[in-house]
Structure formats: C-alpha cells, structure tokens
Amino acid sequence: MKRFGLLLAVLGVGAGLYFGLFHYAPDTDQSGGSGIVISHKTAGLEHPENSEAGLRASLEMNVEAIELDVHVIRDGEVVLHHDPVLSDYNCFAENDPTRLIVAQQTVGDLKGLNCHNHKVDKPYKILTLADFLQIYSESDKTKKLLLEIKVWDELIKHNPLHVGLDSSAMHYPDKDVAAAVYDVLRQFPAVTNIQFNTFSRSLLLELRQQKQAEEGFEFGLLYKGYYNPIAMAGPALIKRKKCYDFCWTPDYAEVRQWLDDNDIRTFIPNYDQASSLPFRRSFAEHIMEDKGNLAVIPWTLNTEEQWATHEKEGFDGILTDKPAAYLAWRAGR
C-alpha cells in the first residue's frame, strides 16, 4: 500500500507539472490581432446574460457581433436563456430549492418571473427571441447576431446542477427546434446578419436543411469533445477543477474532417482546451495550420492573460463576456 501511495504521489506531481507549469504559451511574438469582437451572452459578466440591458449595452459598444442563447419551450415559443434549468444558480434567491426546466415552461410562465443574475448581482426579465429582434431591428443592424441554439448534449447530461432531473425534458426534436427558430426569424425579414451556433451536429445540419435558398444565414459548430472522466478526473483534481468543467477530451482530427465533409465554415472550440499542453499540438495541426477558409473563434476569454495570448494566435475573433473591459484593455495597450 505504501508503494501504491508513493506511485500516486509521483503521478500526481507529474500531472501537476504537465497541466500546470506547461500550460500553453504561444510560439511566436507576432501579433495576429483579435479578429472580430463578439459580446458573449450579451456581455454576460458586465450585464445579466441574454438580457435587454446586455443587448442595449452591446449595441452601443464597438463590437462586431453579439452572441445570445435560445431555447424552444413548451408552447413552441423561443426564449433567451443560457442554462436549461432555472434555479438559485441563475434566477432565484440563494438556497431557493425551486428548479424549473426552461423547455417545459410557457412564455407566460417565464415572463412572470423576476429573476436575479448572481454573477453581476442584477435583476433581469426573460425575453423572447421576438422581443430581442424587435429591439435589434431599431438599431442599424450592422452587428452580426450569433444565435446559440440549446438542445440536449453531453454538457446538459453531465451537469451536476441537473442531478435528479429528466434531461430528455430539456429539449425537443431537431426538426421542431429548427422550425420554431425559423418561424420567429421570418417575422423579421430585415434581420439577415445571423449565424446559428450549436454543439449539436444533427441540429446544425437540420437548420441548414430548413434554410430557404434566399436566406443568407451562416452556421458554426461549438465544440468541447466528449466527456472523459476516467482519463481526466485525476488532472481535474490536481487543478482543483470540477470534472464537469474539465473532464473533456477533444478529437481535433475527427472534428476537422466532419467540418470539411459538411462544409461548415466556422469552428468555435473551447479556448482553455485548445491551448493546453495535452491538446495544443493536435489543435495546431488539424485546425490552425491549414485553416483554409475555416474561421476559428474560440470561447470564452475573460482575463487579460487570455486576451494577450489570444492576440498572438491568428484567430478570427474573440468571444468574451467582458467586451467593454476587453476593448478598454486593448485600447490601453
């Protein structure tokens, strides 16, 4: 047992060095610029996520795009929210035991809530996509809209906040989701500068299938790989990360092949994954070294260290929950 304990200690130290000391640093000091600046979750660490306040603030910023999250709900409407479950994590008061599956609510149910965003300590009301587009339509409509469409995926399945809940109740079939989103968008024919993003490959293809020939909507794949706690639980423990956040393994060769085979031209990988030692070589080889016309925009960069590293990597854009802070940081460089 002593030998086994010693072996674990040695492995732990080695893994700590591997994942900690040798975290990715760029190989070049040549700045590639930041590409387009995207207000993620409508500036989700400066205003409540997916809120009217965040939208209006983002419209006034010097950003090129605004990202938001949408769910299709029980009455076929489409609403803005990031998480598939409303709880004391994102809406209700601390220690309130209420948990509501967003997809099982109606517009009336959701609009009647007075939610509180604990990340920025501000209240917010849940909007429909139509509400959002009406406000956006009153702008000059030059900022691109990135709609992340939420459906079932491994991120929902393995989220510890969802223990005891039926994850199958958190989504609807791809055809129904795509049709509901298009029904809303086609009420606003002047809003054309839109890209659909999702982790679901099947939904992404269904969205493209339902697109009408004259519609110029674009498509992007969000990516984190597959949940792999057997291989990643040890490093997660050493890094003091929750396994749900950390225990994912990307396969950049496989996903690049899928992107090319299906002519998906925007790839949105997890930045911390792509820049960490275990995966960075594969990311460089399969994604960055022969990009061609593939746009690569990683998520989500919220610290000055990440911003500085990102600008040296030749990405096509930056997704940040702190766009105002990022723009001020960039202006001060």
C-alpha positions as a Markdown table, in Angstrom:
| # | Residue | x | y | z |
|---|---|---|---|---|
| 1 | Met | 0.0 | 0.0 | 0.0 |
| 2 | Lys | 2.9 | 2.3 | 0.8 |
| 3 | Arg | 4.3 | 1.7 | -2.7 |
| 4 | Phe | 0.9 | 2.3 | -4.2 |
| 5 | Gly | 0.6 | 5.6 | -2.3 |
| 6 | Leu | 4.1 | 6.7 | -3.4 |
| 7 | Leu | 3.2 | 5.9 | -7.0 |
| 8 | Leu | 0.0 | 8.0 | -6.8 |
| 9 | Ala | 2.1 | 10.9 | -5.3 |
| 10 | Val | 4.6 | 10.7 | -8.1 |
| 11 | Leu | 1.9 | 10.5 | -10.7 |
| 12 | Gly | 0.1 | 13.5 | -9.1 |
| 13 | Val | 3.3 | 15.6 | -9.1 |
| 14 | Gly | 3.9 | 14.7 | -12.8 |
| 15 | Ala | 0.4 | 15.5 | -13.8 |
| 16 | Gly | 0.6 | 18.8 | -11.9 |
| 17 | Leu | 3.6 | 19.8 | -13.9 |
| 18 | Tyr | 2.0 | 18.6 | -17.1 |
| 19 | Phe | -1.2 | 20.5 | -16.7 |
| 20 | Gly | 0.1 | 23.4 | -14.6 |
| 21 | Leu | 3.6 | 24.5 | -15.3 |
| 22 | Phe | 3.5 | 23.7 | -19.0 |
| 23 | His | 0.2 | 25.4 | -19.9 |
| 24 | Tyr | 0.3 | 26.6 | -23.5 |
| 25 | Ala | 2.3 | 29.7 | -24.4 |
| 26 | Pro | 2.4 | 30.9 | -28.0 |
| 27 | Asp | 5.5 | 30.0 | -30.1 |
| 28 | Thr | 5.6 | 33.4 | -31.6 |
| 29 | Asp | 5.5 | 37.1 | -30.6 |
| 30 | Gln | 3.9 | 38.1 | -33.9 |
| 31 | Ser | 0.5 | 39.6 | -33.1 |
| 32 | Gly | -2.2 | 38.3 | -35.3 |
| 33 | Gly | -4.8 | 40.7 | -34.0 |
| 34 | Ser | -8.1 | 39.7 | -32.3 |
| 35 | Gly | -10.3 | 39.5 | -35.4 |
| 36 | Ile | -13.9 | 40.3 | -34.8 |
| 37 | Val | -15.0 | 41.1 | -31.2 |
| 38 | Ile | -18.1 | 39.3 | -30.0 |
| 39 | Ser | -20.2 | 40.2 | -27.0 |
| 40 | His | -20.8 | 36.8 | -25.5 |
| 41 | Lys | -24.2 | 36.2 | -23.8 |
| 42 | Thr | -24.8 | 39.9 | -24.4 |
| 43 | Ala | -21.8 | 40.9 | -22.3 |
| 44 | Gly | -22.7 | 38.3 | -19.7 |
| 45 | Leu | -20.2 | 39.3 | -17.0 |
| 46 | Glu | -21.0 | 43.0 | -17.3 |
| 47 | His | -24.8 | 42.7 | -17.5 |
| 48 | Pro | -27.2 | 39.9 | -16.9 |
| 49 | Glu | -26.8 | 37.2 | -19.5 |
| 50 | Asn | -29.1 | 37.3 | -22.5 |
| 51 | Ser | -30.9 | 40.4 | -21.2 |
| 52 | Glu | -32.3 | 43.6 | -22.6 |
| 53 | Ala | -29.7 | 45.6 | -20.7 |
| 54 | Gly | -26.9 | 43.5 | -22.1 |
| 55 | Leu | -28.3 | 43.8 | -25.6 |
| 56 | Arg | -28.7 | 47.6 | -25.5 |
| 57 | Ala | -25.2 | 48.0 | -24.0 |
| 58 | Ser | -23.7 | 45.7 | -26.6 |
| 59 | Leu | -25.4 | 47.6 | -29.4 |
| 60 | Glu | -23.6 | 50.7 | -28.1 |
| 61 | Met | -20.1 | 49.0 | -27.9 |
| 62 | Asn | -17.5 | 48.9 | -30.6 |
| 63 | Val | -18.1 | 45.2 | -31.2 |
| 64 | Glu | -18.8 | 43.4 | -34.5 |
| 65 | Ala | -21.2 | 40.8 | -33.1 |
| 66 | Ile | -23.5 | 39.9 | -30.3 |
| 67 | Glu | -23.9 | 36.3 | -29.1 |
| 68 | Leu | -27.1 | 35.0 | -27.4 |
| 69 | Asp | -28.6 | 31.7 | -26.3 |
| 70 | Val | -32.1 | 30.5 | -27.1 |
| 71 | His | -34.3 | 27.6 | -26.0 |
| 72 | Val | -37.5 | 26.4 | -27.6 |
| 73 | Ile | -40.2 | 26.0 | -24.9 |
| 74 | Arg | -43.4 | 24.0 | -24.4 |
| 75 | Asp | -45.7 | 26.3 | -26.3 |
| 76 | Gly | -43.4 | 26.5 | -29.3 |
| 77 | Glu | -42.0 | 29.9 | -28.5 |
| 78 | Val | -38.3 | 30.7 | -28.4 |
| 79 | Val | -36.8 | 32.4 | -25.4 |
| 80 | Leu | -33.4 | 33.8 | -24.4 |
| 81 | His | -31.6 | 32.0 | -21.6 |
| 82 | His | -28.2 | 30.2 | -21.3 |
| 83 | Asp | -29.0 | 27.4 | -18.8 |
| 84 | Pro | -31.7 | 24.8 | -19.4 |
| 85 | Val | -32.8 | 24.9 | -15.8 |
| 86 | Leu | -33.8 | 27.9 | -13.7 |
| 87 | Ser | -32.6 | 27.6 | -10.1 |
| 88 | Asp | -30.8 | 29.6 | -7.4 |
| 89 | Tyr | -27.8 | 29.4 | -9.6 |
| 90 | Asn | -29.2 | 31.8 | -12.2 |
| 91 | Cys | -32.6 | 33.1 | -11.3 |
| 92 | Phe | -34.0 | 32.5 | -7.8 |
| 93 | Ala | -32.7 | 33.7 | -4.4 |
| 94 | Glu | -29.9 | 31.8 | -2.8 |
| 95 | Asn | -30.9 | 28.5 | -1.3 |
| 96 | Asp | -34.3 | 28.6 | -3.0 |
| 97 | Pro | -34.9 | 24.9 | -3.9 |
| 98 | Thr | -37.0 | 25.7 | -7.0 |
| 99 | Arg | -35.8 | 24.1 | -10.2 |
| 100 | Leu | -37.7 | 24.8 | -13.4 |
| 101 | Ile | -36.8 | 23.2 | -16.8 |
| 102 | Val | -36.9 | 26.1 | -19.3 |
| 103 | Ala | -38.2 | 23.9 | -22.1 |
| 104 | Gln | -41.2 | 22.8 | -20.1 |
| 105 | Gln | -42.5 | 26.3 | -19.4 |
| 106 | Thr | -44.7 | 28.7 | -21.4 |
| 107 | Val | -44.0 | 32.3 | -22.3 |
| 108 | Gly | -46.4 | 33.3 | -19.6 |
| 109 | Asp | -44.7 | 31.3 | -17.0 |
| 110 | Leu | -41.3 | 32.7 | -17.8 |
| 111 | Lys | -42.3 | 36.3 | -18.3 |
| 112 | Gly | -43.9 | 36.2 | -14.9 |
| 113 | Leu | -40.6 | 35.6 | -13.2 |
| 114 | Asn | -38.4 | 38.2 | -11.6 |
| 115 | Cys | -35.0 | 36.7 | -11.9 |
| 116 | His | -31.7 | 37.7 | -10.4 |
| 117 | Asn | -28.4 | 37.2 | -12.0 |
| 118 | His | -26.0 | 36.4 | -9.2 |
| 119 | Lys | -22.8 | 36.8 | -11.4 |
| 120 | Val | -23.4 | 40.5 | -11.8 |
| 121 | Asp | -25.9 | 40.9 | -8.9 |
| 122 | Lys | -28.6 | 42.5 | -11.0 |
| 123 | Pro | -32.2 | 41.6 | -11.8 |
| 124 | Tyr | -33.4 | 40.7 | -15.2 |
| 125 | Lys | -36.5 | 39.5 | -17.1 |
| 126 | Ile | -36.6 | 36.6 | -19.6 |
| 127 | Leu | -37.1 | 37.8 | -23.2 |
| 128 | Thr | -38.4 | 36.0 | -26.2 |
| 129 | Leu | -36.4 | 35.9 | -29.3 |
| 130 | Ala | -39.0 | 38.1 | -30.9 |
| 131 | Asp | -38.6 | 40.7 | -28.1 |
| 132 | Phe | -34.8 | 40.7 | -28.8 |
| 133 | Leu | -35.2 | 41.0 | -32.5 |
| 134 | Gln | -37.6 | 43.9 | -32.2 |
| 135 | Ile | -35.0 | 45.9 | -30.1 |
| 136 | Tyr | -32.3 | 44.9 | -32.5 |
| 137 | Ser | -34.4 | 46.0 | -35.5 |
| 138 | Glu | -34.4 | 49.5 | -34.1 |
| 139 | Ser | -30.6 | 49.6 | -34.4 |
| 140 | Asp | -28.6 | 50.0 | -37.7 |
| 141 | Lys | -28.5 | 46.1 | -37.8 |
| 142 | Thr | -24.8 | 46.1 | -38.7 |
| 143 | Lys | -23.7 | 43.9 | -35.7 |
| 144 | Lys | -23.9 | 40.3 | -36.5 |
| 145 | Leu | -26.1 | 38.1 | -34.3 |
| 146 | Leu | -24.8 | 34.7 | -33.2 |
| 147 | Leu | -27.6 | 32.5 | -32.0 |
| 148 | Glu | -26.5 | 29.6 | -29.9 |
| 149 | Ile | -29.4 | 27.1 | -30.0 |
| 150 | Lys | -29.7 | 25.0 | -26.9 |
| 151 | Val | -30.6 | 21.3 | -27.3 |
| 152 | Trp | -29.7 | 18.1 | -25.4 |
| 153 | Asp | -26.0 | 17.4 | -25.5 |
| 154 | Glu | -23.4 | 15.9 | -23.1 |
| 155 | Leu | -22.9 | 19.3 | -21.4 |
| 156 | Ile | -26.5 | 19.1 | -20.2 |
| 157 | Lys | -26.3 | 15.4 | -19.4 |
| 158 | His | -23.3 | 15.6 | -17.1 |
| 159 | Asn | -24.1 | 19.0 | -15.4 |
| 160 | Pro | -24.2 | 18.3 | -11.6 |
| 161 | Leu | -26.9 | 21.1 | -11.3 |
| 162 | His | -29.2 | 18.8 | -13.2 |
| 163 | Val | -29.0 | 15.7 | -10.9 |
| 164 | Gly | -32.4 | 14.2 | -10.4 |
| 165 | Leu | -34.0 | 16.0 | -13.4 |
| 166 | Asp | -35.1 | 14.4 | -16.6 |
| 167 | Ser | -32.6 | 15.7 | -19.2 |
| 168 | Ser | -34.8 | 14.4 | -22.0 |
| 169 | Ala | -37.4 | 17.0 | -20.9 |
| 170 | Met | -34.9 | 19.8 | -21.6 |
| 171 | His | -35.1 | 19.7 | -25.4 |
| 172 | Tyr | -37.3 | 18.9 | -28.4 |
| 173 | Pro | -36.6 | 17.1 | -31.7 |
| 174 | Asp | -34.2 | 18.9 | -34.1 |
| 175 | Lys | -36.9 | 19.4 | -36.8 |
| 176 | Asp | -39.2 | 21.1 | -34.3 |
| 177 | Val | -36.5 | 23.3 | -32.8 |
| 178 | Ala | -35.2 | 24.4 | -36.2 |
| 179 | Ala | -38.8 | 25.2 | -37.4 |
| 180 | Ala | -39.6 | 27.2 | -34.3 |
| 181 | Val | -36.5 | 29.3 | -34.6 |
| 182 | Tyr | -37.1 | 30.0 | -38.3 |
| 183 | Asp | -40.7 | 30.9 | -37.6 |
| 184 | Val | -39.5 | 33.7 | -35.4 |
| 185 | Leu | -36.7 | 34.9 | -37.7 |
| 186 | Arg | -39.0 | 35.1 | -40.7 |
| 187 | Gln | -41.1 | 37.6 | -38.9 |
| 188 | Phe | -38.1 | 39.9 | -39.1 |
| 189 | Pro | -37.0 | 39.7 | -42.8 |
| 190 | Ala | -34.8 | 42.8 | -42.4 |
| 191 | Val | -32.7 | 40.9 | -39.9 |
| 192 | Thr | -30.4 | 38.8 | -42.1 |
| 193 | Asn | -26.9 | 39.1 | -40.4 |
| 194 | Ile | -27.3 | 35.9 | -38.4 |
| 195 | Gln | -25.2 | 32.8 | -37.7 |
| 196 | Phe | -26.5 | 29.7 | -36.0 |
| 197 | Asn | -24.2 | 28.0 | -33.5 |
| 198 | Thr | -24.8 | 24.8 | -31.6 |
| 199 | Phe | -22.9 | 21.9 | -30.0 |
| 200 | Ser | -25.4 | 19.5 | -31.8 |
| 201 | Arg | -24.2 | 18.4 | -35.2 |
| 202 | Ser | -27.5 | 17.0 | -36.1 |
| 203 | Leu | -29.3 | 20.2 | -35.3 |
| 204 | Leu | -26.8 | 22.2 | -37.2 |
| 205 | Leu | -27.4 | 20.1 | -40.3 |
| 206 | Glu | -31.2 | 20.3 | -39.8 |
| 207 | Leu | -31.0 | 24.1 | -39.6 |
| 208 | Arg | -29.2 | 24.2 | -42.9 |
| 209 | Gln | -31.7 | 21.8 | -44.4 |
| 210 | Gln | -34.6 | 24.1 | -43.4 |
| 211 | Lys | -32.9 | 27.3 | -44.6 |
| 212 | Gln | -34.6 | 28.8 | -47.7 |
| 213 | Ala | -32.4 | 29.4 | -50.7 |
| 214 | Glu | -32.6 | 33.2 | -50.4 |
| 215 | Glu | -31.7 | 33.3 | -46.7 |
| 216 | Gly | -28.0 | 34.1 | -46.1 |
| 217 | Phe | -27.8 | 32.6 | -42.6 |
| 218 | Glu | -24.4 | 31.0 | -41.6 |
| 219 | Phe | -23.5 | 28.1 | -39.4 |
| 220 | Gly | -20.9 | 27.4 | -36.7 |
| 221 | Leu | -20.1 | 24.3 | -34.6 |
| 222 | Leu | -19.4 | 24.7 | -30.9 |
| 223 | Tyr | -17.0 | 22.1 | -29.7 |
| 224 | Lys | -15.6 | 20.6 | -26.5 |
| 225 | Gly | -15.1 | 16.9 | -27.4 |
| 226 | Tyr | -16.5 | 14.1 | -25.3 |
| 227 | Tyr | -16.9 | 13.6 | -21.6 |
| 228 | Asn | -14.0 | 11.5 | -20.4 |
| 229 | Pro | -13.8 | 11.4 | -16.5 |
| 230 | Ile | -11.8 | 8.2 | -16.5 |
| 231 | Ala | -8.8 | 9.9 | -18.1 |
| 232 | Met | -9.3 | 13.4 | -16.8 |
| 233 | Ala | -10.6 | 13.1 | -13.3 |
| 234 | Gly | -7.0 | 13.0 | -11.8 |
| 235 | Pro | -5.8 | 16.1 | -13.6 |
| 236 | Ala | -9.1 | 17.9 | -12.7 |
| 237 | Leu | -8.5 | 17.1 | -9.0 |
| 238 | Ile | -4.9 | 18.4 | -9.2 |
| 239 | Lys | -6.0 | 21.5 | -11.0 |
| 240 | Arg | -8.9 | 21.9 | -8.5 |
| 241 | Lys | -11.4 | 22.0 | -11.3 |
| 242 | Lys | -14.9 | 20.5 | -11.3 |
| 243 | Cys | -14.9 | 17.4 | -13.5 |
| 244 | Tyr | -17.9 | 18.7 | -15.4 |
| 245 | Asp | -15.8 | 21.7 | -16.5 |
| 246 | Phe | -12.5 | 19.9 | -17.0 |
| 247 | Cys | -13.0 | 16.3 | -17.9 |
| 248 | Trp | -13.4 | 16.6 | -21.7 |
| 249 | Thr | -11.3 | 15.2 | -24.5 |
| 250 | Pro | -11.3 | 16.8 | -27.9 |
| 251 | Asp | -10.5 | 14.9 | -31.1 |
| 252 | Tyr | -9.5 | 17.7 | -33.5 |
| 253 | Ala | -8.7 | 15.4 | -36.4 |
| 254 | Glu | -12.2 | 13.9 | -36.3 |
| 255 | Val | -14.0 | 17.2 | -35.9 |
| 256 | Arg | -12.0 | 18.9 | -38.7 |
| 257 | Gln | -12.9 | 16.0 | -41.0 |
| 258 | Trp | -16.6 | 16.5 | -40.1 |
| 259 | Leu | -16.4 | 20.2 | -40.7 |
| 260 | Asp | -14.9 | 19.7 | -44.1 |
| 261 | Asp | -17.2 | 16.9 | -45.1 |
| 262 | Asn | -20.3 | 19.0 | -44.2 |
| 263 | Asp | -18.9 | 22.4 | -45.4 |
| 264 | Ile | -19.3 | 24.1 | -42.0 |
| 265 | Arg | -17.0 | 27.1 | -42.2 |
| 266 | Thr | -17.0 | 28.4 | -38.6 |
| 267 | Phe | -15.4 | 26.4 | -35.7 |
| 268 | Ile | -15.8 | 27.5 | -32.1 |
| 269 | Pro | -13.6 | 25.5 | -29.8 |
| 270 | Asn | -13.0 | 25.7 | -26.1 |
| 271 | Tyr | -10.0 | 28.0 | -25.7 |
| 272 | Asp | -8.6 | 26.5 | -22.5 |
| 273 | Gln | -8.6 | 23.1 | -24.0 |
| 274 | Ala | -7.1 | 24.1 | -27.3 |
| 275 | Ser | -4.3 | 26.0 | -25.6 |
| 276 | Ser | -3.4 | 23.3 | -23.0 |
| 277 | Leu | -0.4 | 21.1 | -23.4 |
| 278 | Pro | -2.2 | 17.7 | -23.9 |
| 279 | Phe | -4.2 | 19.0 | -26.9 |
| 280 | Arg | -2.5 | 22.1 | -28.3 |
| 281 | Arg | -0.3 | 20.1 | -30.9 |
| 282 | Ser | -3.3 | 18.4 | -32.3 |
| 283 | Phe | -5.3 | 21.6 | -32.4 |
| 284 | Ala | -2.5 | 23.4 | -34.3 |
| 285 | Glu | -2.0 | 20.5 | -36.7 |
| 286 | His | -5.6 | 19.8 | -37.5 |
| 287 | Ile | -7.3 | 23.2 | -37.1 |
| 288 | Met | -4.8 | 26.1 | -37.3 |
| 289 | Glu | -2.0 | 25.1 | -39.7 |
| 290 | Asp | -4.2 | 24.6 | -42.7 |
| 291 | Lys | -7.3 | 26.7 | -41.9 |
| 292 | Gly | -8.2 | 27.5 | -45.5 |
| 293 | Asn | -11.5 | 29.3 | -45.3 |
| 294 | Leu | -12.4 | 27.9 | -41.9 |
| 295 | Ala | -13.0 | 30.7 | -39.4 |
| 296 | Val | -11.8 | 29.7 | -35.9 |
| 297 | Ile | -13.2 | 31.7 | -33.0 |
| 298 | Pro | -12.6 | 30.2 | -29.5 |
| 299 | Trp | -14.7 | 30.5 | -26.4 |
| 300 | Thr | -14.7 | 32.1 | -23.8 |
| 301 | Leu | -11.9 | 34.6 | -23.0 |
| 302 | Asn | -12.4 | 36.8 | -19.9 |
| 303 | Thr | -8.9 | 37.5 | -18.5 |
| 304 | Glu | -6.1 | 39.8 | -19.6 |
| 305 | Glu | -3.8 | 36.8 | -19.7 |
| 306 | Gln | -6.1 | 35.0 | -22.2 |
| 307 | Trp | -6.6 | 38.2 | -24.2 |
| 308 | Ala | -2.8 | 38.7 | -24.6 |
| 309 | Thr | -2.2 | 35.1 | -25.6 |
| 310 | His | -5.2 | 35.1 | -28.0 |
| 311 | Glu | -4.0 | 38.1 | -29.9 |
| 312 | Lys | -0.8 | 36.2 | -30.9 |
| 313 | Glu | -2.5 | 33.2 | -32.3 |
| 314 | Gly | -4.2 | 34.3 | -35.6 |
| 315 | Phe | -7.7 | 33.5 | -34.6 |
| 316 | Asp | -10.6 | 35.1 | -36.5 |
| 317 | Gly | -12.4 | 36.6 | -33.5 |
| 318 | Ile | -12.8 | 36.7 | -29.7 |
| 319 | Leu | -15.8 | 35.7 | -27.7 |
| 320 | Thr | -15.8 | 37.4 | -24.3 |
| 321 | Asp | -18.3 | 38.0 | -21.5 |
| 322 | Lys | -16.4 | 41.3 | -20.8 |
| 323 | Pro | -16.4 | 43.1 | -24.1 |
| 324 | Ala | -16.3 | 46.6 | -22.6 |
| 325 | Ala | -13.3 | 45.6 | -20.4 |
| 326 | Tyr | -11.6 | 43.9 | -23.3 |
| 327 | Leu | -12.0 | 46.9 | -25.6 |
| 328 | Ala | -10.6 | 49.2 | -22.8 |
| 329 | Trp | -7.7 | 46.8 | -22.3 |
| 330 | Arg | -6.9 | 46.7 | -26.0 |
| 331 | Ala | -7.1 | 50.5 | -26.3 |
| 332 | Gly | -4.6 | 50.8 | -23.5 |
| 333 | Arg | -2.0 | 48.5 | -25.0 |
